[in-house]
């Protein structure tokens, strides 16, 4: 208890609350549903939305949390990956249109006005998009995001599927430099052979040839029935020095 005897109750409580806040990490809670991406997004929206890709990475790669979610995976992530055809670029004034249609024969479109200026004309670039809205029409589905809020421009984006080093800010495998495929810092990105406007899928059940928790799928069918979940903040046991509030109060009383 060294150091605690010189602290007031208010200081102890403040320190405890600060530690507790820092100890909260997002965890995934399954809604026990398997739906297509658009339906999954609507079901998860009242709870704050689908889990972020980085939360999936923490669950699948950086912790053992996946052990309690084996029936949930494979599952949808919140974000959509937008990329031009291999060796292509985003062109000013041109919408990005996915190379394939969905199960209702609709084109998936990312409008040109949602492409950040700094991504125009650049090689090996993709967009990591948190949709602001998705508009469904008879012949197309339009994904809308604010270019300066909800869109991350990804450099070194792979032009084919393969192992890459994972970008910690987005959870997307990007850099091919010095990749150690046995490391948790590496991941396998699955992209299609044309332009993509694709929701991300995480987890493995043999779908599409994936086979590793580190796989990031940006090529799966929009209507495929994948797991639906949400994020919740949970407190992880910490070292305060691993004292509970009750123990802190008890220590103060003893003093």
C-alpha positions as CSV (number, residue, x, y, z in Angstrom):
1,X,0.0,0.0,0.0
2,X,3.0,2.2,-0.2
3,X,2.0,5.7,-1.4
4,X,-1.7,5.3,-0.7
5,X,-1.4,6.4,3.0
6,X,-0.6,10.0,1.8
7,X,-3.6,10.3,-0.5
8,X,-7.0,11.7,0.4
9,X,-10.2,9.7,-0.4
10,X,-10.9,12.1,-3.2
11,X,-7.5,11.5,-4.7
12,X,-7.9,7.8,-4.4
13,X,-11.3,7.9,-6.1
14,X,-10.0,10.2,-8.9
15,X,-7.1,7.8,-9.5
16,X,-9.3,4.8,-9.5
17,X,-11.8,6.4,-11.9
18,X,-9.0,7.4,-14.3
19,X,-7.6,4.0,-14.3
20,X,-11.0,2.4,-14.8
21,X,-11.7,4.7,-17.8
22,X,-8.4,3.8,-19.4
23,X,-9.1,0.1,-18.8
24,X,-12.3,0.2,-20.9
25,X,-11.9,-1.4,-24.3
26,X,-14.4,-2.1,-27.1
27,X,-15.6,-5.7,-27.2
28,X,-17.9,-7.4,-29.6
29,X,-21.4,-8.5,-28.6
30,X,-23.1,-10.9,-31.1
31,X,-26.8,-10.2,-31.9
32,X,-27.1,-13.9,-32.9
33,X,-28.1,-13.1,-36.5
34,X,-26.7,-13.9,-39.9
35,X,-27.8,-11.3,-42.5
36,X,-26.6,-9.6,-45.6
37,X,-24.6,-6.3,-45.2
38,X,-27.5,-3.9,-45.6
39,X,-29.8,-5.7,-43.3
40,X,-27.0,-6.2,-40.8
41,X,-26.2,-2.5,-40.8
42,X,-29.9,-1.6,-40.1
43,X,-30.2,-4.1,-37.2
44,X,-26.9,-2.9,-35.6
45,X,-27.6,0.9,-36.1
46,X,-29.7,1.4,-32.9
47,X,-26.8,-0.1,-30.9
48,X,-24.1,2.2,-32.3
49,X,-23.4,0.3,-35.5
50,X,-21.5,-2.8,-36.6
51,X,-18.1,-3.4,-35.0
52,X,-15.2,-1.5,-36.5
53,X,-12.5,-3.4,-38.4
54,X,-9.9,-2.5,-35.7
55,X,-12.2,-4.1,-33.1
56,X,-12.4,-7.2,-35.1
57,X,-8.6,-7.2,-35.3
58,X,-8.3,-6.8,-31.5
59,X,-10.8,-9.6,-31.0
60,X,-9.4,-12.1,-33.5
61,X,-5.6,-11.4,-33.5
62,X,-4.6,-9.4,-30.4
63,X,-6.7,-11.3,-27.8
64,X,-8.4,-14.6,-27.0
65,X,-11.9,-13.0,-27.2
66,X,-12.6,-14.9,-30.4
67,X,-12.9,-18.1,-28.3
68,X,-16.3,-16.9,-27.1
69,X,-17.5,-15.9,-30.5
70,X,-16.7,-18.9,-32.7
71,X,-20.4,-19.1,-33.7
72,X,-20.5,-15.4,-34.6
73,X,-17.8,-15.5,-37.2
74,X,-17.5,-14.9,-40.1
75,X,-19.0,-11.4,-39.5
76,X,-19.5,-8.0,-41.0
77,X,-17.3,-5.0,-40.1
78,X,-18.7,-1.5,-40.2
79,X,-16.4,-0.1,-42.9
80,X,-16.5,-0.4,-46.7
81,X,-13.3,-0.6,-48.8
82,X,-13.4,1.4,-52.0
83,X,-10.7,0.8,-54.6
84,X,-10.1,1.2,-58.3
85,X,-9.2,-1.6,-60.7
86,X,-5.7,-3.0,-60.3
87,X,-3.1,-0.4,-61.3
88,X,-5.9,2.1,-61.8
89,X,-6.6,5.4,-60.1
90,X,-9.5,7.5,-58.8
91,X,-10.4,10.0,-61.6
92,X,-11.8,13.4,-61.0
93,X,-15.6,13.5,-61.7
94,X,-15.8,9.7,-62.1
95,X,-17.9,7.6,-59.7
96,X,-16.3,4.4,-58.4
97,X,-18.5,1.5,-59.6
98,X,-18.0,-2.0,-58.3
99,X,-17.0,-4.5,-60.9
100,X,-19.8,-6.9,-60.0
101,X,-23.5,-6.5,-59.3
102,X,-25.2,-7.7,-56.1
103,X,-27.7,-10.5,-55.7
104,X,-30.5,-8.1,-56.9
105,X,-28.5,-7.1,-60.0
106,X,-27.8,-3.7,-58.6
107,X,-24.5,-1.8,-59.1
108,X,-22.8,-0.5,-56.0
109,X,-21.6,3.1,-56.5
110,X,-19.3,5.4,-54.6
111,X,-19.9,9.0,-55.9
112,X,-17.0,11.1,-57.1
113,X,-17.9,13.9,-54.7
114,X,-17.1,11.5,-51.8
115,X,-13.5,10.9,-53.0
116,X,-11.0,13.1,-51.1
117,X,-9.0,15.5,-53.4
118,X,-5.7,14.0,-52.2
119,X,-6.7,10.6,-53.5
120,X,-7.4,11.7,-57.1
121,X,-4.9,10.4,-59.7
122,X,-2.7,8.7,-57.2
123,X,-1.4,5.2,-57.8
124,X,-1.8,2.3,-55.2
125,X,-4.5,4.2,-53.3
126,X,-7.8,3.0,-51.8
127,X,-10.4,4.5,-49.4
128,X,-11.4,3.1,-46.0
129,X,-14.9,4.4,-45.7
130,X,-17.3,4.7,-42.7
131,X,-20.6,5.2,-44.5
132,X,-22.7,8.2,-43.5
133,X,-25.6,6.9,-45.5
134,X,-26.4,4.1,-48.0
135,X,-29.2,4.8,-50.5
136,X,-30.9,1.9,-52.2
137,X,-32.4,2.5,-55.6
138,X,-33.9,0.0,-58.1
139,X,-30.7,-0.5,-60.1
140,X,-28.0,0.7,-57.8
141,X,-26.9,1.2,-54.2
142,X,-25.1,4.4,-53.4
143,X,-22.6,4.6,-50.5
144,X,-22.2,8.1,-49.2
145,X,-19.5,9.5,-46.9
146,X,-18.1,12.9,-46.0
147,X,-14.7,13.1,-47.7
148,X,-13.1,14.9,-44.7
149,X,-14.9,12.9,-42.0
150,X,-15.3,9.2,-42.3
151,X,-12.9,8.5,-45.1
152,X,-9.2,7.5,-44.7
153,X,-7.0,7.5,-47.8
154,X,-4.9,4.4,-47.8
155,X,-1.5,4.4,-49.5
156,X,0.5,1.3,-50.6
157,X,-2.8,-0.4,-51.3
158,X,-2.3,-3.9,-52.7
159,X,-3.1,-4.5,-56.4
160,X,-3.8,-8.1,-55.8
161,X,-4.7,-10.4,-52.9
162,X,-1.8,-11.3,-50.6
163,X,0.1,-11.0,-47.3
164,X,0.9,-7.5,-46.1
165,X,1.8,-5.7,-42.9
166,X,-1.4,-4.4,-41.2
167,X,-2.0,-0.7,-40.7
168,X,-2.8,-0.3,-37.0
169,X,-5.1,2.7,-37.5
170,X,-7.5,0.8,-39.9
171,X,-6.7,-2.9,-39.5
172,X,-6.1,-3.2,-43.3
173,X,-3.1,-5.1,-44.6
174,X,-1.1,-2.6,-46.8
175,X,2.7,-2.5,-46.9
176,X,4.5,-5.4,-48.6
177,X,7.8,-4.4,-47.1
178,X,9.5,-7.1,-44.9
179,X,6.3,-9.1,-44.3
180,X,6.6,-11.9,-41.7
181,X,3.6,-14.1,-42.5
182,X,3.9,-15.8,-39.1
183,X,3.5,-12.5,-37.2
184,X,0.4,-11.1,-35.7
185,X,1.3,-7.8,-37.4
186,X,0.7,-9.4,-40.8
187,X,-2.6,-10.0,-42.5
188,X,-4.0,-11.3,-45.8
189,X,-6.0,-8.9,-47.8
190,X,-8.6,-10.4,-50.2
191,X,-9.6,-8.0,-52.9
192,X,-11.3,-8.7,-56.3
193,X,-9.8,-8.4,-59.7
194,X,-11.7,-5.2,-60.6
195,X,-12.9,-2.1,-58.9
196,X,-14.5,-2.6,-55.5
197,X,-17.1,-1.0,-53.3
198,X,-17.0,-3.8,-50.7
199,X,-18.1,-4.1,-47.1
200,X,-15.4,-5.8,-45.0
201,X,-15.8,-9.3,-43.6
202,X,-13.7,-10.8,-40.8
203,X,-13.3,-14.4,-39.6
204,X,-13.1,-17.8,-41.4
205,X,-15.5,-20.6,-42.3
206,X,-13.8,-21.7,-45.5
207,X,-15.7,-19.0,-47.5
208,X,-13.8,-17.9,-50.6
209,X,-10.6,-19.6,-49.7
210,X,-9.9,-17.7,-46.6
211,X,-8.2,-19.6,-43.8
212,X,-6.8,-17.4,-41.1
213,X,-8.1,-15.1,-38.4
214,X,-5.8,-12.4,-39.8
215,X,-7.7,-12.5,-43.2
216,X,-9.5,-9.3,-44.2
217,X,-12.1,-9.9,-46.9
218,X,-13.0,-7.0,-49.3
219,X,-14.5,-9.2,-52.0
220,X,-17.5,-11.0,-50.4
221,X,-21.1,-11.0,-51.6
222,X,-23.2,-8.2,-50.2
223,X,-26.1,-10.5,-49.5
224,X,-24.1,-13.3,-47.9
225,X,-25.4,-14.2,-44.5
226,X,-22.6,-13.2,-42.1
227,X,-22.6,-12.5,-38.4
228,X,-24.2,-9.3,-37.0
229,X,-22.7,-7.8,-33.8
230,X,-22.1,-4.5,-32.1
231,X,-19.4,-3.0,-29.8
232,X,-19.7,-2.5,-26.1
233,X,-17.2,-1.0,-23.7
234,X,-16.1,-3.4,-21.1
235,X,-13.6,-3.0,-18.2
236,X,-10.5,-5.1,-18.3
237,X,-8.9,-6.0,-15.0
238,X,-6.0,-3.6,-14.3
239,X,-3.2,-3.2,-11.9
240,X,-4.0,-0.2,-9.7
241,X,-2.2,-1.7,-8.3
242,X,-4.9,-4.2,-9.0
243,X,-7.0,-2.7,-6.3
244,X,-10.8,-2.6,-6.5
245,X,-12.7,0.4,-5.3
246,X,-13.7,-1.6,-2.2
247,X,-10.1,-2.3,-1.5
248,X,-9.1,1.3,-1.9
249,X,-11.8,2.4,0.5
250,X,-10.8,-0.3,2.9
251,X,-7.2,0.9,2.7
252,X,-8.3,4.4,3.5
253,X,-10.3,3.3,6.5
254,X,-7.3,1.3,7.9
255,X,-5.2,4.4,7.6
